């Protein structure tokens, strides 16, 4: 059966220009004595940094780029040589290796020498403790302060006490930045930043939700690229404008019956991290099998609940606590169940990411519980987010083909 040509997203050309402008601005900020650069974790308090006027860089995006460009395996040994275990986050290790060798995909793609030098590093351990250690290494390298918040982890219900605790941490973070840099927070700017961030996030959720239709207007593979603005440009009007454009295109696809995968036959759910070094191989395999990854845990990580006014720090605290990776097993199972039902999923794939236990949900019985409760086929694939040495392409493709055959047999 010939492979159907994938449907290109028209808005993507605009996204590429947006990304170039974003990185150009970071490069300019790093050479401008009147501006400061802050590094921030991907679900960290970037709205505070934007309100202070920092140019914000996200090292996890750099780690994903290193993985996608297949550079991670060569760079990780340098971090191991510096005392970092090869079993810990490959984003962190390849980013440290990049700094130690002076090699970065930003050079070829955007003409930058590498990531901009930070004046400040701000983390949030709601996703993992590794981000604190990661930023600590760069804090020592650049003699820049590393500040963070540490929300309660593995939560079921998020309570008022939880929110109050994290709000206080955010207040202390603001005070430390004010003291360190001799600046004062303009709370009207913080409210504006949070409102813009929330709006971009809401639009991103609406974009993802167009995959509930059959055929799905957007796939997981598309989402991995299209999520860039909600991470890198959250808190800006630029991100909102882009998602309004993208949403209109996806809604037109729904109206016209155009799917991300032509001839869609199967709808799957992806749980866990992407396998960045093998994104093209995997997307082409599922395309060949006329299978759409219609929904994922990962892309939904930046689909926050709307901000409806009030204290912006309370919204930031709540969203910091409510993200999927920060919840307990019972909550996660309920979330996955609802997603599988809402998106009319035929089967689920769980990525057992070797160096990312925090965002791997196949190790403590979740797979079997979902199989039993939903009577749904589930495939677990072994791999990693950036380190391709933990991923067998041939074995995985064989397992994927067998999984689709299983779905065929069930349908017959």
For each residue, the residues with C-beta under 8 A, 3 or more apart:
1: 288
2:
3: 284 287 288
4: 261 262 263 287 290
5: 262
6: 260 261 262 283 287
7: 253 258 259 260 262
8: 12
9: 12 218 222 226 246 249
10: 13 249
11: 14 15 242 245 246 249
12: 8 9 15 16 225 226
13: 10 16 17
14: 11 17 18 242 245
15: 11 12 18 19 225 226 228 229 242
16: 12 13 19 20
17: 13 14 20 21
18: 14 15 21 22 229 233 238 242
19: 15 16 22 23 228 232
20: 16 17 23 24 110
21: 17 18 24 25
22: 18 19 25 26 232 233
23: 19 20 26 27 106 109 110 112
24: 20 21 27 28 110
25: 21 22 28 29 55
26: 22 23 29 30 37 55 57 112 116
27: 23 24 30 31 110 111 112 116
28: 24 25 31 32 35
29: 25 26 32 35 36 37 55 116
30: 26 27 37 55 116 117
31: 27 28
32: 28 29 35
33:
34:
35: 28 29 32 53 54 55
36: 29 53 54 55 119 120 181
37: 26 29 30 54 55 56 57 116 117 118 119 120
38: 49 52 54 55 56 57 118 119 120 121 122
39: 56 57 58 59 115 118 120 121 122 135 138
40: 44 45 46 49 56 57 58 121 122 123
41: 44 58 59 60 122 123 124 127 131 135
42: 58 60 61 127 231 301 302
43: 124 126 127 301 302 320 323
44: 40 41 122 123 124 131 148
45: 40 48 49 122 124 149 170 173 316 320
46: 40 49 50 56 58 197 234 235
47: 50 51 190 193 194 197 234 235 312 316
48: 45 51 52 122 170 173 174 177 185 190 193 316
49: 38 40 45 46 52 54 56 120 122
50: 46 47 53 54 56 193 235 236
51: 47 48 185 186 189 190 192 193 235
52: 38 48 49 177 181 183 185
53: 35 36 50 183
54: 35 36 37 38 49 50 119 120
55: 25 26 29 30 35 36 37 38 116
56: 37 38 39 40 46 49 50 232
57: 26 37 38 39 40 62 115 116 118
58: 39 40 41 42 46 61 62 231 232
59: 39 41 62 63 91 95 115 134 135 138
60: 41 42 63 64 91 231
61: 42 58 64 65 228 231 232
62: 57 58 59 65 66 95 98 104 105 106 115
63: 59 60 66 67 72 90 91 92 94 95 385 386
64: 60 61 67 68 91 274 276 385 386
65: 61 62 68 69 105 106 109
66: 62 63 69 71 72 75 91 94 95 98 104 105 386
67: 63 64 70 71 72 90 91 94 276 277 385 386 387 388
68: 64 65 105 276 277 279
69: 65 66 105
70: 67 73 277 388
71: 66 67 74 75 94 98 103 105
72: 63 66 67 75 76 90 93 94 97 277 386 387 388
73: 70 76 387 388 389
74: 71 77 97
75: 66 71 72 78 79 93 94 97 98 100 101 103
76: 72 73 79 80 86 90 93 94 97 387
77: 74 80 81 86 97
78: 75 81 82 96 97 100 101
79: 75 76 82 84 92 93 94 96 97 100
80: 76 77 83 84 85 86 93
81: 77 78
82: 78 79 96 100 137
83: 80
84: 79 80 88 92 93 96 137
85: 80 88
86: 76 77 80 93 355 387
87: 354 355
88: 84 85 92 93 130 355
89: 92 93 128 130 134 355 356
90: 63 67 72 76 93 94 354 355 356 384 385 386 387
91: 59 60 63 64 66 67 94 95 134 385 386
92: 63 79 84 88 89 95 96 130 131 133 134 137
93: 72 75 76 79 80 84 86 88 89 90 96 97 355 387
94: 63 66 67 71 72 75 76 79 90 91 97 98 386 387
95: 59 62 63 66 91 92 98 99 134
96: 78 79 82 84 92 93 99 100 134 137
97: 72 74 75 76 77 78 79 93 94 100 101
98: 62 66 71 75 94 95 101 102 103 104 114 115
99: 95 96 102 114 115 138 141
100: 75 78 79 82 96 97
101: 75 78 97 98
102: 98 99 113 114
103: 71 75 98 107 114
104: 62 66 98 107 112 113 114 115
105: 62 65 66 68 69 71 108 109
106: 23 62 65 109 110 112 113 114 115
107: 103 104 110 111 112 113 114
108: 105
109: 23 65 105 106
110: 20 23 24 27 106 107
111: 27 107
112: 23 26 27 104 106 107 115 116
113: 102 104 106 107
114: 98 99 102 103 104 106 107
115: 39 57 59 62 98 99 104 106 112
116: 26 27 29 30 37 55 57 112
117: 30 37 142 144
118: 37 38 39 57 121 138 142 144
119: 36 37 38 54 144 181
120: 36 37 38 39 49 54 144 145 147 177 180 181
121: 38 39 40 118 135 138 139 144 145 146 147
122: 38 39 40 41 44 45 48 49 135 146 147 148 173
123: 40 41 44 131 132 134 135 146 147 148 149
124: 41 43 44 45 127 131 148 149 151 320
125: 128 129 131 132 148 149 150 151 153
126: 43 151 153 320 321 323 325 326
127: 41 42 43 124 131 323 325 326 358 359
128: 89 125 131 325 356 358 359
129: 125 132 133
130: 88 89 92 133 134 358
131: 41 44 92 123 124 125 127 128 134 135 148
132: 123 125 129 135 136 146 148 150
133: 92 129 130 136 137
134: 59 89 91 92 95 96 123 130 131 137 138
135: 39 41 59 121 122 123 131 132 138 139 146 148
136: 132 133 139 140 146
137: 82 84 92 96 133 134 140 141
138: 39 59 99 118 121 134 135 141 142 144 146
139: 121 135 136 142 143 144 145 146
140: 136 137 143
141: 99 137 138
142: 117 118 138 139
143: 139 140
144: 117 118 119 120 121 138 139
145: 120 121 139 176 180
146: 121 122 123 132 135 136 138 139
147: 120 121 122 123 173 176 177
148: 44 122 123 124 125 131 132 135 173
149: 45 123 124 125 166 169 170 173 320
150: 125 132 169
151: 124 125 126 162 165 166 169 317 320 321 326
152: 155 162 165 166 321
153: 125 126 326
154: 326 327 328
155: 152 158 162 321 326 327 328 331
156: 327 328 330 331
157:
158: 155 162 163 318 321 322
159: 162 163
160: 163 164
161: 164 165
162: 151 152 155 158 159 165 166 317 321
163: 158 159 160 166 167 314 317 318 321
164: 160 161 167 168 317
165: 151 152 161 162 168 169 317
166: 149 151 152 162 163 169 170 316 317 320 321
167: 163 164 170 171 311 313 314 316 317
168: 164 165 171 172
169: 149 150 151 165 166 172 173 317
170: 45 48 149 166 167 173 174 313 316 317
171: 167 168 174 175 313
172: 168 169 175 176
173: 45 48 122 147 148 149 169 170 176 177
174: 48 170 171 177 178 185
175: 171 172 178 179
176: 145 147 172 173 179 180
177: 48 52 120 147 173 174 180 181 183 185
178: 174 175 181 182 183 184 185
179: 175 176 182
180: 120 145 176 177
181: 36 52 119 120 177 178
182: 178 179
183: 52 53 177 178
184: 178
185: 48 51 52 174 177 178 189 190
186: 51 189 190
187: 190 191 312
188: 191 192
189: 51 185 186 192 193
190: 47 48 51 185 186 187 193 194 312 313
191: 187 188 194 195 312
192: 51 188 189 195 196
193: 47 48 50 51 189 190 196 197 235 312
194: 47 190 191 197 198 235 307 312 315 316
195: 191 192 198 199 307 312
196: 192 193 199 200 234 235 236 237 239 240
197: 46 47 193 194 200 201 234 235 304 307
198: 194 195 201 202 304 306 307 315
199: 195 196 202 203 240
200: 196 197 203 204 229 230 233 234 235 236 239 240 243
201: 197 198 204 205 230 234 302 303 304 306
202: 198 199 205 206 303 304 306
203: 199 200 206 207 240 243 244 247
204: 200 201 207 208 227 230 243 302 303
205: 201 202 208 209 300 303
206: 202 203 209 210 243 247
207: 203 204 210 218 226 243 246 247 250
208: 204 205 211 218 223 295 299 300 303
209: 205 206 212
210: 206 207 213 216 217 218 247 250 251 253 254
211: 208 216 217 218 219 260 292 294 295 343
212: 209 216 294 342 343 344
213: 210 216 217 254
214: 259 264 267 344
215: 257 258 259 260 261 264 292
216: 210 211 212 213 219 259 260 261 264 267 292 294 343
217: 210 211 213 250 251 253 254 258 259 260
218: 9 207 208 210 211 222 223 226 250 253 260
219: 211 216 222 223 260 261 283 292 293 294
220: 223 224 270 293 294 295 296 298 299
221: 224 225 279 282 283 286 293
222: 9 218 219 225 226 260
223: 208 218 219 220 226 227 296 299
224: 220 221 227 274 279 298 299
225: 12 15 221 222 228
226: 9 12 15 207 218 222 223 229 246
227: 204 223 224 230 231 299 302
228: 15 19 61 225 231 232 233
229: 15 18 200 226 232 233 234 238 239 242 243
230: 200 201 204 227 233 234 239 243 302
231: 42 58 60 61 227 228 234 302
232: 19 22 56 58 61 228 229
233: 18 22 200 228 229 230 236 238 239 242
234: 46 47 196 197 200 201 229 230 231 239 302
235: 46 47 50 51 193 194 196 197 200 239
236: 50 196 200 233 239 240
237: 196 240 241
238: 18 229 233 241 242
239: 196 200 229 230 233 234 235 236 242 243
240: 196 199 200 203 236 237 243 244
241: 237 238 244 245
242: 11 14 15 18 229 233 238 239 245 246
243: 200 203 204 206 207 229 230 239 240 246 247
244: 203 240 241 247 248
245: 11 14 241 242 248 249
246: 9 11 207 226 242 243 249 250
247: 203 206 207 210 243 244 250 251
248: 244 245 251 252
249: 9 10 11 245 246 252 253
250: 207 210 217 218 246 247 253 254
251: 210 217 247 248 254 255
252: 248 249 255 256 258
253: 7 210 217 218 249 250 256 257 258 259 260
254: 210 213 217 250 251 257 258
255: 251 252
256: 252 253
257: 215 253 254
258: 7 215 217 252 253 254
259: 7 214 215 216 217 253 262 263 264 292
260: 6 7 211 215 216 217 218 219 222 253 264 292
261: 4 6 215 216 219 264 286 287 290 291 292
262: 4 5 6 7 259 290
263: 4 259 290
264: 214 215 216 259 260 261 267 290 291 292
265: 289 290 291
266: 289 290 291 292 346 347 404 407
267: 214 216 264 291 292 294 343 344 345 346
268: 286 291 292 293 294 345 346 347 348 349
269: 293 294 295 296 336 339 340 343 345 347 348 349
270: 220 293 295 296 297 298 348 349 351
271: 296 297 336 348 349 350 351 361 362
272: 297 298 350 351 352 353 356 359 360 361 362
273: 298 351 353 356 359 360 384 385
274: 64 224 279 298 351 385
275: 278 279 282 351 381 383 384 385 391
276: 64 67 68 279 385 386
277: 67 68 70 72 386 387 388 391
278: 275 281 282 383 388 391 393 396
279: 68 221 224 274 275 276 282 283
280: 283 284
281: 278 284 285 393 397
282: 221 275 278 279 285 286 396 400
283: 6 219 221 279 280 286 287
284: 3 280 281 287 288
285: 281 282 288 289 397 400 401
286: 221 261 268 282 283 289 291 292 293 400
287: 3 4 6 261 283 284 290 291
288: 1 3 284 285
289: 265 266 285 286 400 401 404
290: 4 261 262 263 264 265 266 287
291: 261 264 265 266 267 268 286 287 404
292: 211 215 216 219 259 260 261 264 266 267 268 286
293: 219 220 221 268 269 270 286 296 349
294: 211 212 216 219 220 267 268 269 343 344 345
295: 208 211 220 269 270 299 300 339 340 342 343 345
296: 220 223 269 270 271 293 299 300
297: 270 271 272 300 301 324 335 336 339 359 361
298: 220 224 270 272 273 274 301 359
299: 208 220 223 224 227 295 296 302 303
300: 205 208 295 296 297 303 324 339
301: 42 43 297 298 323 324 325
302: 42 43 201 204 227 230 231 234 299
303: 201 202 204 205 208 299 300
304: 197 198 201 202 319 322 323
305: 318 319 322
306: 198 201 202
307: 194 195 197 198 312 315
308:
309:
310: 314 315
311: 167 314 315
312: 47 187 190 191 193 194 195 307 315 316
313: 167 170 171 190 316 317
314: 163 167 310 311 317 318
315: 194 198 307 310 311 312 318 319
316: 45 47 48 166 167 170 194 312 313 319 320
317: 151 162 163 164 165 166 167 169 170 313 314 320 321
318: 158 163 305 314 315 321 322
319: 304 305 315 316 322 323
320: 43 45 124 126 149 151 166 316 317 323 326
321: 126 151 152 155 158 162 163 166 317 318 326
322: 158 304 305 318 319 326 327
323: 43 126 127 301 304 319 320 326 327
324: 297 300 301 327 332 335
325: 126 127 128 301 358 359
326: 126 127 151 153 154 155 320 321 322 323
327: 154 155 156 322 323 324 331 332 335
328: 154 155 156 331 332
329: 332 333 364 366
330: 156 333 334
331: 155 156 327 328 334 335
332: 324 327 328 329 335 336 361 366
333: 329 330 336 337 366 369 370 373
334: 330 331 337 338
335: 297 324 327 331 332 338 339
336: 269 271 297 332 333 339 340 348 361 366 370
337: 333 334 340 341 370 373 374
338: 334 335 341 342
339: 269 295 297 300 335 336 342 343 345
340: 269 295 336 337 343 345 348 370 374 376
341: 337 338 344 345 374
342: 212 295 338 339
343: 211 212 216 267 269 294 295 339 340
344: 212 214 267 294 341
345: 267 268 269 294 295 339 340 341 348 376
346: 266 267 268 376 377 407
347: 266 268 269 376 377 378 379 403 406 407
348: 268 269 270 271 336 340 345 370 376 377 378 379
349: 268 269 270 271 293 378 379 380 381 400 403
350: 271 272 360 361 362 366 367 378 379 380 381
351: 270 271 272 273 274 275 360 362 380 381 383
352: 272 360 362 363 380 381 382 383
353: 272 273 356 357 359 360 383 384 385
354: 87 90 382 383 384 387 390
355: 86 87 88 89 90 93 384 385 386 387 390
356: 89 90 128 272 273 353 359 360 384 385
357: 353 360 363
358: 127 128 130 325
359: 127 128 272 273 297 298 325 353 356
360: 272 273 350 351 352 353 356 357 363
361: 271 272 297 332 336 350 364 366
362: 271 272 350 351 352 366 367 380
363: 352 357 360 366
364: 329 361
365: 368 369
366: 329 332 333 336 350 361 362 363 369 370
367: 350 362 370 371 378 380
368: 365 371 372
369: 333 365 366 372 373
370: 333 336 337 340 348 366 367 373 374 376 378
371: 367 368 374 375 376 377 378
372: 368 369 375
373: 333 337 369 370
374: 337 340 341 370 371
375: 371 372
376: 340 345 346 347 348 370 371
377: 346 347 348 371 403 406 407 410
378: 347 348 349 350 367 370 371
379: 347 348 349 350 399 400 403
380: 349 350 351 352 362 367
381: 275 349 350 351 352 396 399 400
382: 352 354 390 391 392 396
383: 275 278 351 352 353 354 390 391 396
384: 90 273 275 353 354 355 356 387 388 389 390 391
385: 63 64 67 90 91 273 274 275 276 353 355 356
386: 63 64 66 67 72 90 91 94 276 277 355
387: 67 72 73 76 86 90 93 94 277 354 355 384 390 391
388: 67 70 72 73 277 278 384 391
389: 73 384
390: 354 355 382 383 384 387
391: 275 277 278 382 383 384 387 388 396
392: 382 395 396
393: 278 281 396 397
394: 397 398
395: 392 398 399
396: 278 282 381 382 383 391 392 393 399 400
397: 281 285 393 394 400 401
398: 394 395 401 402
399: 379 381 395 396 402 403
400: 282 285 286 289 349 379 381 396 397 403 404
401: 285 289 397 398 404 405
402: 398 399 405 406
403: 347 349 377 379 399 400 406 407
404: 266 289 291 400 401 407 408
405: 401 402 408 409
406: 347 377 402 403 409 410
407: 266 346 347 377 403 404 410 411
408: 404 405 411 412
409: 405 406 412
410: 377 406 407
411: 407 408
412: 408 409
